[in-house]
């Protein structure tokens, strides 16, 4: 029977943490995928209101509703990934169908003559992040191999702290080293026990087993072209946002609103990394390194917003979102397989605590993603339609891991400040009423890069149609998303990046019913 063992690393946090810039980027980025009308018009709804997903970007939007409503949205996304890494390229496709949005708004009209002519209450669910993805690539790195990863964690650590005791199994060592020395020492243990790295004897000695050794070199040698790398990443999960909304209209001119948001986070990631193509002098002929990460958590934030009816045709919107306060926990599974060269034959070595159900649970931590500011303008063209503009900014360099006085988090937060910047999002949308029943929509959204060293900007072109049945509405939207980003193979040591370009097709279907 497989043994199931979960152990908690509970010593000094700075020794144990495994968070990276990718985590900061993942939980700082959010996209309201939302309703079909919202999606078709590029999300430019900050001053338009009257839509469930509009509530997510400006809380005052619910008091634009003329009637109480319920609404449900489904989306189907077709993923197309193009990946490149040095001389290698690959394409991967996928699809996903999921509930995108569901909500209810209750509109209470006050008696004529009062200052507050309308009050509305809303509850809405939106999926703000979909992590379902799969991509891979094979390329030849002329400079660096996986040994750099293990050397990064091993250098400076005593050999006695990253190796097995006499009579101790690898799994036992993995557990005990994790409990007493932490995540970094576990990675070094893989490198040493997997024969990827060798200890360098102390000066004046030739003994490679001295427990006081703190320097190491590589047991691998690149082939003529370099190291051949095969990288495959599969991820799944989502961030769900639940919004409680209150909004009202003052003097028939000023719409004010407040949101309290609750988030649920589930992220699963499986990375498989193969390295081969070594030269004849290499002590290793093949490496297979697997890492599985599960992140679970909750978060909350709040928003305030206003829409001002400047004229019968012109609306101005402003909304502020607080930082999102995450509470997260990570669970890790790892394995390493090596093919070791000897004079007589190659030897297969498997170090696989994951196979025995051994999971590493890191200490829970906090992360604050930055808040944002949004300004909006909408021009209503009588009964013909409308055109709207939204502009928002988010200072990604202000993201923080907590506690901020932790040594590891101090270094990581400094990296965030050095690698991230304030990005901008511009959204444009339009709606044309062909008839009282039929509406045509189009939109465009562009977002600048949040990274300094490389461009991870994205753009979305959208369109759609809506049909008004009187008591209900059916809306359909199509989005074409173009996203370009880079991703390091590993957070430390082997930090060469692959290029990931995504061309995604998203279909959204929304049904709304007046109550």
N, C-alpha and C positions, 0 to 999 in steps of 0.2 A: 504494500500500500504506500502511495506517495505521502511523504511527510509534508504537512503544511506548517510552515514556520514563518511568522512575521515578527521582526524585531525592530525596536525603536531606537534610533540613534539619539541619545538624550544628554550629551555632554555639552561642552562649549559650542554654541551655535556657529561661531566663526569657523570652526574646524569641520563642520558637518554639512554646510549648505552646498547645494548643487544648482542654484538658480542662475540664469544666464540672461543676456540681452534679448534673446529670443522670447523668453517668458515675458519680459517687460513689453516687447513689441506686441505679442499675442494679446495681452490683456488690456493694452492701451488702445488698440484698434477696435472699432465697433462700427457696424453698418446696420441701420434699420432697414431690413429687407421688406418688411411690411406689406401693406395692402396693394392691390393691383393699381388703383388710381394713383397712389403715392409713388409706386415704382415707375409707372408709365411717365409721370411728370418729373422724373429725375430727383424726387425727394424734396423739391422746392416748395415746401408747404408751411414754412414758418409764419407767413402772414395770411395764408389761404385758410387754414383751419378746416373744420368740418369733416375730418377724416380720422379714423382710428390711429393710423400711424403718424399723422400730424401731431397728435397729442404727445408722442414720444420726443419730438424736437421742440415743441412749444406748448406748455401746459394750458395756455389760454385757448388752444384750438378747440377744446370740447364745447365751449360756450358759443361757437359758431354754428353748431348743430341746430337745425330747426326743429327736429323731432328726436325723441328717444330712439336708439337703434341698437341692434346687435350685428356683429359682422365676423366672418370667418374667412381666412385666406390660406390657400395651399400654394406651394411653389415646387416646380420641377426644374432642376438645374443640370445642365450638361457641361461637364468639365473637360477641358482640353489643355493639357500641360505639355509644354515644350521645354526640355531641360538640356543644358549644355555644361560641360566640365572639361576644360582643356580641349583635347581633340575629339571628345565624345559628345554625341547628341542622342536624344531619345524623346519619344512622344508617348503620353499616356492619356487615356480617356476614362471617364466615369460619369455616373449620374446619381441623382438623389431626389427623392420625393418626400416632402415633410410638411407638417402644419407650420405655417409661417406666422400667423397672427390670429388672435381671437379676442373679442372685446365687447363691452357694453357701455353705452352712455345713456344716462337718465337726465332729461332736460326738465327743469322745473321753471315755468314762467310765472313771474310775480305779477301782482295787480298793477294796472296802469297807474302811473303817477309816482311810483317808488323810485328811489335812486338806483337800486339794483333790479334791472328789468328781467334778468334771467340768471339762474344758478344751475350748474350741471355737475353731475358726479360721474366718474368713469372708472372702469377697471379694464386694463388691456394687457394682453400677452403679446410680446414680440420676440422673435429670435434675432439676437443682435450679432451672433457669430456662429458660423457653421464650419466645423473643423474637419468634415469628411473630405479626405483628399488622398491621393496616391500618386507617387512619381518616383522615378529612378533614373540613373545614368551610369555609363561606364566610360572612363577616361584614364589617360596616363598622366600622372603627376610627375614632372621631371625633377622636382625639388624635395618633396617631403612625403614621408610615409606615416603609418599608424604608430610607429615607434615614438614619434614626437609627442603623441598624446600621453603615452605611459611615462616617458621621460619627464614631461612637465610635472606630473604628480609625484614622481619618485625622487627627483633631485632635492637634496637637503633632508630627506627622511632617513632615519637609521634603518639599516637592513633588518635588524631584529624586529622592527615595527611593521614591516611590509612582507614578511615571509612566514611560512609555517613553522611551528614548533616541532620538535622530534615526536613522531607518532601521531601528529595532528593531521586530519584530513583538510583538503582545501575548503570545503564547506564550513567546517568548524572554524578555520582561520578567518574566513570571510565574515562570519558572524562576530567573532570576538574582536577582530580588528575594527569592524564597523562600530561596535559598541564603545570601544575605548579610544580609537583614533579617528574614526570618521570616514566620510565618503572619499576624500582624497587618498587616504591610505589604502582603501579598497581598490581604487583604480591602479595604484602602484603595485598592489598584490597581484592583480591580473597580469600586469606586464612582467613581473619577476617570475612568478610561477608558470607563466605561459612561455618562458624563454625568449620573450621579445626584447628584454633589456638585461644587461649583465652588470654586476657590481664591479667597481674599479677598486682594486686593493689599496689600502692606505699607503701613504708614502713610506718607502723603505721596506715594504712587505710584499709578499706574493700570495697571501691568503685571501681568496675571494669570498670567504664565509664569515669574516670578522663581523660581529654584530654592530660594530661602531662605524661601518662603512656608510657614507652619505652621498657618494657620487656614483653615477651609472652611465653606461654607454649602450649603444644599440647592438643587437644581435642580427639585425637585418642589413642587407646590402641591395641597393637598387639595381635593376637590370640596365641594359644599355640605354633604353629609352626613358627609364624611370620606374615608378611604382604604378601598377595597374590597379585602379580603384573601381569597385562596383558598389554603388550606394542606392539603397531602396528605403523609402520612407512611406509609411501608411499611418494616417491619423484619422481620428473620429471624435465625435462629441459635439457639444454646442454650448453656447451661453444663452440662457433664457432670461428675459427681463419681464418682470411683473410690475405694472404701474398702477398705483392708486392716485386718482386725479380729482381735483376740485377746481372749479372755474366759475367765474361770474362776469356779468356785464354791468358796468357802471355808467349811468347817464347815456346809455345807448351808443357810447363812443369808445369806451375803454374796456377791453377784454383782459381780465387778469386770471392767472392760473398757477397752481402749485401741484407738483408731482412728488410722490415718495416712491422710490424704485427699489425693488428687491431682485437680486440676480442669483441664479443657480448656475454653477460652472461644472462641466464635466469634459475633461480633455484626455484622450488616450493617444499615445504615440508609440510606434514600433519602428525602430531603425535597424537595418541589417547592413553591415559594412564588410565587404570582402576585399582583401588585398593579396595580390599575387604578382608574378612576373619578376621575381627577384633574380639577382645575379648569381653566378656560381659560388661566390664566396660567402653567401648569406647562410646563416645558421637556421633560417626559417624559409620554407617554400610556400606557405600559405597561411593566412589569418582570416578568421571569421568572427567578427565582434558584433554581438546583438545587445540592444538596449531597448527596454520597454519602460515607458513612463505613464503613470496614471495620476492626474491632478484632479482633485475634487475640492469644491469650495463654495462659498457664498459671498455676496457683496451687497452693498447698498449705496444709494446716492439720492440726491434730491435736485429738483429743477424749479425755477420760477420763470414765468414768461408773461409777456404782454403783447397784445395786438391793438393798435390804435387806428380807428376808422377816421382818417384825415378828411376824406370826402366820401360821397356815395360810391366812388369808383376806386379810390386809393386806400390801401391798407399798409401799415407799417408794423413790423414785428421785431421783438427783441426777446431773447431767452438766454438764460445762464444755467449751466449744469455744473454742479459741484464735482470735485474729484470722486471717483468711485473707490470705495474702501473694501478691498478684498481680504478675505481670510481663507487661506489655501493650505492644502497638504499634498505632499508628493509621495508616491510609492514607486519604487524602482525594481526592475528585474534585469539581470545581466548574465551574459555567458560569453566565453571566449574559447575558440577552437584553434589550435596551432598544429601545423605539420612541421615537425622538427627534423632537420637533416642530420644524419649520423654517417659514419664511415661505411656502414653496411646497408642501412635502409632508412627510409623515412618513417617517423613515428607519429601517430595521431594522438594528440593530447586534447582532452575536453575538460574545461573548467566550467561547470554549469550548475551553479546553485539554483538557478531558476527552474531547472528540470526537477529539482527536489522540493519545489514549492517554497523556496526561501526568498522572501521579499524584504527589501529595505524600506522602512517607513521613516522618512526624514521628519524633523520637527516641524510643526505647523508654523506658518509665517504670515505676514501681512504685506500687502502691496497696494499702494495708492496710485491709481491711474490719474492723469491730469484732467481737470475740468475743461470746459469749452464755452465759447461765446458765439452766438449766432445772431446776425442781423438779416432782416427779410423785408421784401417789398412785393406787393401784389397789386395788379391793376385789373379791376373787374370791368369787362366790356359789356355792360348791360346784361341781356339774356343770351349774348352770342358766345361768351367764353371768358377766358382770363389768361394773363401771362404773369409769371412770378419769378423772383430771384431770391436766392439764399446765399449768404456768405458766412462761413464760420472758420474759426481758428482754434487750434489746440496745441499747447506747448508740451510736446512729448518729452522734452528734456527735463521736465519737472516731475516725471514719474519717480516714485520712491519705494524701495523695499524697507521694511521696518522690522526690528528697531534700527534707527539710523545711527546709533552709537556702536553697533556691532561692527567688528573689524572687516568681516567679509562684505557686509552690506555697504560700508563706507566706500570700499573699493568699487563695488558694483554700481552704486549710485553715481560715483565719479565717472565711470564708464558711460552711464546713461547720459550724463551731462555732456560728455565729449562726443558721443556718437549720434544723439538725437537732436532734433530741432523742432521749432514750431512749424506746423504744416497748415495749409489753407485748403478749404473746400469751397468750390463754386458750383451752385446748382441752378439750372434754368428749366422751367417747365411751362407748358402751355396747354390749354384745353379749348376746343372748338365744338360748339353744339350744332350739329348738323340739323337736328330736329329736337323737339321736346323729349324724345325717347333716346336718341343716339348722340354720343359724345366721342370725339376723337382727341387723342392726347399724344404729346411727345415731350421728351426731356433730354437733358444732357447734364452730366455731373463729372467734374474733374477734381482730383485731389493731388496736391503737391507732395513731394517726398518728405517723410518724417526722419529719414536717415541722412547723414552728412556724407559718409564715405561712398555711397552708391545711391542710385535712383530707385525708389520703390513706389513711385507715383502710379496712379491708376485713373482710368476714365470709364464712363458708362454712357452708352447711347440707348435710349428707351423709347417705347411707343406703346399705344394701347387703345382700347375701345371700351365703352361702357354703354349698357342698355338699361333704361329706366322703365320698370314695369308698373310704376306707380307706388305700390306699397313695398317694393323691393328693388334692388339693383344687382346686376351682374356685371363685373368688370374683369377685363383680361389685359395683361401687360406682357411685353417681351423686353428683355434687357440684354444688351451685348456688352460684356465687361472685358476690358483690357487691363491686365495687371502685370507689372514687371517688378521682380525683386531678386535679391541674392540671399543665399543662405550658406553659412559656414558649415563644413562637414561636422566639426566638433567645436565646442566652446573654447577649448584650450589645446595648445600643442599643434594639432593638425587643423588649422583654421582657414585653409583655402576654401574659396566660395564656389558654389555652383550657381549658374544663372537659371532662374525659373520664370518663364513667361506663360501667362494664363489667358486664354480666350474662352470665356464662359458664356453660355446661353441660358438665360433664366426666364421661365414662364411662370406667371403669377395669376391665380384665379381667386376672386373675392366675391362673396355673396353677402349683401347687406339687407336687413329687414327692418322696416320701421315698426315701432311698438305702439 
